[in-house]
Amino acid sequence: MIFRNIKKELRHSQENLLEAQRVAHVGNWEYDFNTNEVTWSEEVFQVFGLTPTPEQLNFDQVEKLIHPEDRDFWQTSVYEIVAI
């Protein structure tokens, strides 16, 4: 019974997060250092004008999607986060 309640609350929380991301037009992503794979939320695909796909992107593919004028800032920001 407790497990069902926790599972239900988690599902509700995930739904709220997806709705908040949709409304704010922001998303989240994760990077796996071991595999070099990047996982995007559906909203990040929307931000980039792409159709969500189950295939994983790698870091180099994502980097190519960043506007050339923003790429240096993006790289610096990512590397600073990684160094924390």
Buried (B, 14 or more C-beta within 10 A) or exposed (E): EEEEEEEEEEEEEEEEBBEEBBEEEEBEEEBEEEEEBBEBBEBBBBBEEEEEEEEEBEBEEBBEEBEEEEEEEBEEEBEEEEEE
